[in-house]
Amino acid sequence: MAPVPKVQLSGGLEICRILNGMWQVSGAHGPIDSAKAAKAMDAYVNAGLTSFDMADIYGPAEEIFGSFYSQLKSRQGAEAAAGVQGLTKWVPRPGPMTRKVAEHAVDQSLRRMCVECLDCLQFHWWDYSDKRYLDALGHLSDLQQEGKIKELALTNFDTQRLEEITSKGIHISSNQVQYSLIDRRPGVKMAKFCQSEGIQLLTYGTLGGGLISERYLGTGEPTGRGQLNTASLSKYHNMIKLWGGWGLFQELLSTLSSLAQTRGCSIANVATSYVLDQPAVAGVIVGCRLGVPGAEHIADTLGTFQVRLSPADIDGIESVLGRSKDLMLTVGDCGNEYRN
């Protein structure tokens, strides 16, 4: 098996170019057995997919990681455990952002994840009109200098706020944003700024919660909670409607399917490869239904690294994308969907 490609963030943390997303253990995608979920993480690490993305608000995600991490360390030693990366998020409610508040949040994640230093803490803020996000980031930067955080990062911040934060002297390693064939907003202006500042993008929603797959090729549009039965399916179905609708989406899937068939790979491989090739993108986060029988897609995920899209392939894809609506006009810059 070829090694999984990795990339280094500015603080030195090396992560896989495809990360294992743990939003799916939050409860919004169906029930999860925490013990089975922790055990299922072994298969991903054994395949070389050693980077896990989670958040303090993803239900038991941090505790599941901590259980897995401590068991791995006990079985195979500290060196084996050091080969696994745990990226988490702090998503506070609006309120005073004192040093005590920030340190409590960091300490809570350290405790849950059973680590001595957070590999990467990605900060999210709901309301830009409340400028206390700058206070919070200032304290997090101090905690980083004290050794509690390796990489200080953001999630769902727009380009304007990213410029503001960096102008205050706060060093940011990455920004996690939605990026897919459906949602290409990060490529409009954020990627250029990130490249100029040495900031990298970690992307989610790249497979549209599973909608960008063979399963939905040639099907009628899903409706209702019975067919859109996870938070991801509902969220990204709404994005497809804003982008151009189910008919145009079917044209896109058909184009991706043709490319996939000529390469002996999947639609997901082609869609992921497209985003991985975009400027400033360090890695793509692919959601994992950990511990759910039949829900693992490790082999298919690894197939992405065998795909190389030619300029003609990209032209064919973008001929469809060019007929979609401009999400920068209808939604705004990255993260605005959480604040409108």
Disulfide bonds with the S-S distance in Angstrom:
none
